[in-house]
Amino acid sequence: DAGVTQSPTHLIKTRGQQVTLRCSPISGHKSVSWYQQVLGQGPQFIFQYYEKEERGRGNFPDRFSARQFPNYSSELNVNALLLGDSALYLCASSLFAGGLDETQYFGPGTRLLVL
Amino acid sequence: DQQVKQNSPSLSVQEGRISILNCDYTNSMFDYFLWYKKYPAEGPTFLISISSIKDKNEDGRFTVFLNKSAKHLSLHIVPSQPGDSAVYFCAASTSGTYKYIFGTGTRLKVLA
């Protein structure tokens, strides 16, 4: 079975532009979470979606938005890009959202560079 | 406020010896803990987890220990292999919530 897939793998944008990142969860998983990892830090939680509804949001500005589709894939959108948005964006999937002892499985990430 | 801390940014171990990676947490509501391994240019790979009702979980060469009173967990790798060289992240969550809190990672280097 395929794991979590993300596209694109790399992206270069300029300040002020908008970007859309895509994620397909493991087959059968209904929840997708998004994390941002900057160099030297651990992943920071951005969003979780379950059954197309937002279940949680981290401490990120409104420039960040996401959605989940009926096939459980997801998109993360970032508007008005800043230099500080340069990071590895990770998508993780899990069967449910916030269940007991629930494990999230991560995709390879999308490396975003903002110039 | 860093709720999950990995105080050792790096660790070097000889091949065949034991690697011990440590993680401390401050939030007593955490009840599920995980370790992930990350190679450069890849996403984190799930290694092993432990529920707060246990104090030890083993999977092959990997063992995670949880000391709830000390709010401390550790990952033991025995024997260490060069392929184990990677960055290791510990993560914690609370059942019923939706997010993991990660530490800053420990870079393990296993020397041949």
Interface residues (C-beta under 8 A of the other chain):
Chain A: V4 Q6 S33 Y35 G40 Q41 G42 P43 Q44 F45 Q48 Y50 R55 G56 G58 L90 A97 G98 G99 L100 D101 E102 T103 Q104 Y105 F106 G107 P108 G109 R111
Chain B: V4 Y32 L34 Y36 A41 E42 G43 P44 T45 F46 S49 S51 F89 A91 S93 S95 G96 T97 Y98 K99 Y100 I101 F102 G103 T104 G105
